[in-house]
Amino acid sequence: MEANHDFGLIGLGTMGKALLLNMLDNGNQVVGYNRTPSKAQAIEAETEGRLKVYSDMEAFVKSIRRPRAIMLLVTAGAATDEVIEGMLPFLEPDDFIIDGGNAHYRDTDRRLKDLTAKGFGFMGMGVSGGEEGARRGPSMMPGGTPAQYDRVGKVLESVAARFDGAPCVALMGHGSAGHYVKMVHNGIEYAIMQAIAEVYDVLHRGADHGVPEIADLFGKWNEGELASFLTEITHVVLQKRDDLADGWLVDAISDKAKAKGTGKWTSQDAFDLGIPVPAIDAAVSARQLSGYKALRGEVSAVQGGVTGVVSLNPDVVRDALLATMLLAYAQGLTLIRTASLDYGYETNLETVAKVWRAGCIIRSVQLEPIRAAFAANPDLESLLLDAAFGEKVRGLIPSLRSTVEAAVAAGIPAPVLSASLAYYDGFRSVRLPANVIQAQRDFFGAHTYERLDREGSFHAHWSDSSGQ
Ligand code: 6PG
């Protein structure tokens, strides 16, 4: 059998199929695999024979030129391991697997080790942009060595989204760096999505704005500094009429948010690394709390529902959302910086911001100035230390504060807006009340404390009011 393809793709769900068609349209000699013969045939028919799709793994693998490059876009976790296992008997030395799913970075570390030991190449790559992104141009975040990137860079660059002509794909660093960066991308995604939902709530429930009015606001905001994919789709979402009943579709959708887990992983890893990302934590908790719909009903019956009314200028709310978005990027990028140091990724934060500028779910006009901040100072520990970024956030904070104040006064939960404000206030506090915590720890556990005025470790006899 003749090997006449340069690149294979396994997993032709919505994303995989869209990406494969994108690769085909961009002149790549690609081939697909789908284990269900009827699905494989359906895709072949859809492309009028331009695309070959196998449902026989051996035939699929053998149809690719050696050393082979095969990308997986399958469900993260056990399904990915199963597909790799099924493919191994047919692979030959130096064949190269690229996992484009939302894998946990530790799984990527494990697969990298196993497959390298077996003589194969392996690369974990984050892919963002959903179906539309995959078809028209996703943002891609591969991790690995420059030599590995070179093997697939041309294909990836041919399909990636572009920002000012530059493809939104680049090496994120060594090993599992690509999946790590994608995980944090999703954590930021959770925070911005929840912030948008909170702003909607404050305007809708709190300030009595109708859905169409809020849709118009998002449309207007999307033309300015808030221009971003998530603002843009919110504008569209809020204009959708319900096909099955009167009114707006958004009003008919159950208020229980689901999650596949990447946001939670971001918080879990941030806790392990000791990096505060409170907006992401709050977004994860908010989705979890939303799931308790029945309990919310019961509590509301005994405690009373939210009745407060707020009076807020929509421009103030817009600025609060922008501040929160900027602070979400700041938290996520600081986390990536630390992970890079701890896990040896050698991630370049300018490159991260660069590939996020287009194609991905968290793309926004704010990412180009963020890229510039890291270009000027690659080792920036916090974006709040960048002069332009810091000044922008400082100017927006009064609006964030007023919006949080209004939400709090009305009893409307705004966990991500509030957590973002507390993050900002925390970092600009020279003195925090952690001294009180240290004193308590020393009181009940003799954990000792340090002093501000002298070196060393101290323990106090707390019940003796005369001193140590
Ligand atoms: C993307 C998205 C994508 C997916 C999320 C949804 O970048 O294209 O992040 O990866 O939509 O995994 O995640 P949740 O189901 O956890 O919301």
Residues whose N, C-alpha, C, O or C-beta is under 5 A from the ligand:
A	BS01	6PG	V127 S128 G129 G130 N186 K258 A259 K260 G261 T262 I361
